[in-house]
């Protein structure tokens, strides 16, 4: 397998960057997700209706739209039952 100089430089840069990450941080980055993962066959497809959000109310002022946006956490059913609801921001 032949590498160009550019590909070799990219490969060595990525390897060097990987070595710069502390070992304890690497273990945290590669750790399993809390709660585990689901097998794709465990979730039934197309059983829940698609949620269509309403139009966002805003104010117009001299050809400029103004919106007030807040970020909140709420729970929404994303996976089909019997899976629990999912916290969403």
Order of alpha helices (4+ residues) and beta strands (2+ residues): alpha-alpha-beta-beta-beta-beta
